[in-house]
Structure formats: structure tokens, C-alpha cells
Amino acid sequence: MNNENPQWNNWPDGFIWGSATAAAQVEGAAWEDGKQDSIWDAFARTPGNTLNGDTPETAVDHYHRMPADVALMKELGLDSYRFSTSWARVRPGGGPANAKGLDFYSRLVDELLEAGILPWLTLYHWDLPQALEETGGWTNRDTAYRFAEYANDVYTALGDRVQHWTTFNEPFCSSLLGYASGVHAPGRHEPRAAVAAVHHQHLAHGLAVTQLRERGAQQLGITLNLSNSIPRDPSDPVDLEAARLFDSLQNRIFLDPILLGAYPQDTLQDLEQFGLSDVIQDGDLGLIGAPIDFLGVNHYHDDLISGHPDTTGADGHSGGSGRPAISPFIGAEHITFPSRGLPRTAMDWEVNPDGLRKLLVRLGEEYPMLPPLYVTENGAAYDDVVSADGSVPDPERTQFILDHIAAVGRAIEAGADVRGYFVWSLLDNFEWSWGYSRRFGIVRVDYDTQARTVKDSGHAYSRCIAASRAAGRVVQGGEPLAPAV
């Protein structure tokens, strides 16, 4: 594609256009109004863990600039804002509920509703209270029960106004990258701990879904970062086995327990030596497989996989600081990621929009009871340059977003039940171990002044939303939307 039109504008009634952030990446106010350390506050303070020693202490000051940021969302024409609540702000130190922390999110929700923007809440986007990590973190089964308490606190405060509840964002990252690879907080290199973290996060999800459902929550789901696992040579048994292992650890270890109520048999066998069966207790899988109302799909790239040595590509999980890291693919550390010669983003991720179409279609084919899908994150980091007139032309990101939106349209045309798209991210922000060196925002943030400037990609996304409205799309249960001005 070489123009701005996504080439597909037959969006279903109720299709939601949004953008997303995460508390630890945008809020700042690291110890304000009762908040205490999360694992990311503690991890980032340790020299060598993040590029340039960057920390989320100030981030992009969303905590203080929230009303203006919501006004910016309205200006862009967003239907929905996907945000996360910080466990370390709501229950500092893992202790009792913090009224001031909950009040911030209550004000955010009110501001969104006043602007006509649907709040889409994520309970866990990786900011476990550091105090709970010091008692074992996600390796400790008790943390799952503490999560359910936290989820109930948030529901008590916001459940009268928030309809959409996501339990976890990308548990692959907070378990396998945090406890095995060590590139994410808490920075551990312990495969057995990572396997326990996977299961205990699943359990926490199931407990929260069950309890919030009992309290009246209508829209409950989870967001997974999923990828296509493509063997380099489909006729080579070595590459086929490598692709199976990758698919098991990137996709099916999360999809199957949540959607089918069981771990894949091959995954159980592969991880037997790392104690997966040891942490599963009677009744766990029934809780984990409790019905959900939507599945969030985060997708930035797909993966060509080989079981042979290959240095032409990378798995995209090395982090930005140069901190020693090991493979997150437990028991499959030998697998490699050959380059396909495709363009790459500033994260060194290959750009392949059709991979998103294939993934969305595959999910419906392989999981007959699949709930509706939402693309809850999709976007790209590039090195932006501010023009002399103050504008931010970012043609590569603009094309990335529009091409992937078109891929979502083709997936819907092929039968995928996709009901929304959220671009990552609304704002440039703290990009985990990469600090502030990688910019994903459709809105540029000057980190010295905190000034916001809508990039060309943000304007293009806004026009895309307006075009879908002009075609007669209606919001869920509402009247036709007027084109954005």
C-alpha cells in the first residue's frame, strides 16, 4: 500500500477504535499519594537494568496531566482508551486499599465518560508491588489470591462505570521475560520460577474472572501477545519441532488453559522437568478456564523459526540495556529466528502486516469457542524527527498502522470476529528496559517539557476513524457517530 486509505472500510457495527497506555509507562508520580514501589520502580533503579539508567519515576506525568490527555483523546476521535490500574498505587506494598490511588482512577474514568470515551481497564500491566515480590512474587501461589483482592478493590471503586475488565496484559512477558529471561522486572533467571509464575498468573486470572462475574461484571477478558510460528523449512523436522516449541511457549501455554481449561499435552511434557505439574492443584484449571467475554490480541510482528543455528535475526526479547539475559523459551533455548529480509522497526522487529491477518483467522479456526477478538495493541517504534515547524512526520509508523488496520479488515472479511483495534501507544513513554529511547506514540512527548504534539500518524489514525464513521459505523448500543472535526 502506498496511500493513506486502508483499502477496507466495511467495519462492523460497534467496531471500537482506541489507543492504549500502561500505568507504569505513563503515570509517573512514583511515590505520590501513598503509592509505593512496584517491581519496575525497583528494577529500574538498579544500575544496568535499563538503558541510560532511565526510570518510570516521572514517565510522561500522566498522573498530573490526565485531563489534558483525555482532551487530546477526544480531539483524535477515539472511541475507547485502554489503560491499566497500578496495583502498587491501589494496594501499596500489597497492603490495604489506598483511597487516594483509587480516586485517581475514578477521576480518570469520569473524565473519559464525560468526553464520550469508553474506559477499557487492565488490572495487571506488570507493576506488581515490590513488597509482594519480596515474598516470592508470582512464584508464590498466595500472590494469585492477593491479586483477586486487588481486583475486587478496583471493581468496588469503578464497577459502576467501567464495563470492560482485562485481567492481565501479556502474561508471557511478566512470567517468562521476568522470571526466566531476566530482561524484565523482577529480572530473575530461574526457569522453574517462570513456569510457576505462568500458572499462578493463570490462577489469578481465573479467580478474578470468577469473583468479578459474581459481582456483576459483564465484559471480562484477558490480553495475550501472540505470534505466528512459521518453520523456516516446513519439510525439515528440526525446523518443525522448533516451531512447535515456540508455538507452545508463546501461544498455546496461554490460550489453551484460558479457552479450553487444560494445558496442551506437549507443553506439559516439555515442562515436566521444570515443575509445571507440581504447581497445578485440583480445581485450578476449572477456575482458569472460566468463560471470558473477549480475548485481547497484542501483535507487533510474527516469527520465522528454525532449530538450526542462525544469526541473521533475533527473537526481539534482548532488552535495551545490555543486561545479561537468557532465552525466555524454557527448554527450547536453541531455537533461532532467521531474518526474512523484511523491513524492521527501531525495536528490530520485522514488519509483516499480513501476519496479523493470518493470526486472527487462525485463532477462530483452532478455537471453536473463541470469544470476540479485539486487537488491543499494535504499533511501531521509529526514530522520530521534529520538523522546523514543530510537526512530527513519521511516515513509517503511519504506514505501519494503516497497513495493519487493513490486515484486520481482511481478517474480518475472512471470518474473524474482530470488534476493535487499539493502536499502541497514545503517548511516547517509558519503554521498559529501553527507557525513553524507543518511541511508540502517535503523540510525541518532549521529555524535557512534557509537551504533547500529535504526530502525522496520529492525524492519519484520526482520519481513519472519521472515515469509518462516515461509512455509517455505530458504537455499541448507540447512535451513529458523527465524523470527527
Secondary structure, 3 states (H helix, E strand, C coil): CCCCCCCCCCCCCCCEEEEECCHHHHCCCCCCCCCCCEHHHHHHHCCCCCHHHCCCCCCCCHHHHHHHHHHHHHHHCCCEEEEECCHHHHCHHHCCCCHHHHHHHHHHHHHHHHCCCEEEEEEECCCCEHHHHCCCHHHCCHHHHHHHHHHHHHHHHHCCCCCEEEEEECHHHHHHHHHHHCCCCCCCCCHHHHHHHHHHHHHHHHHHHHHHHHCCCCEEEEEEECCCEEECCCCCHHHHHHHHHHHHHHHHHHHHHHHHCCCCHHHHHHCHHHCHHHHCCCCHHHHHCCCCCEEEEECCCCEEEECCCCCCCCCCCCCCCCCCCCCCCCCCCCCECCCCCCCECCCCCECCCHHHHHHHHHHHHHCCCCCCEEEEECCCCCCCCCCCCCCCCCHHHHHHHHHHHHHHHHHHHCCCCEEEEEEECCECCCCHHHCCCCCCCCEEECCCCCCEEECHHHHHHHHHHHHHHHCCCECCCCCECCCCC
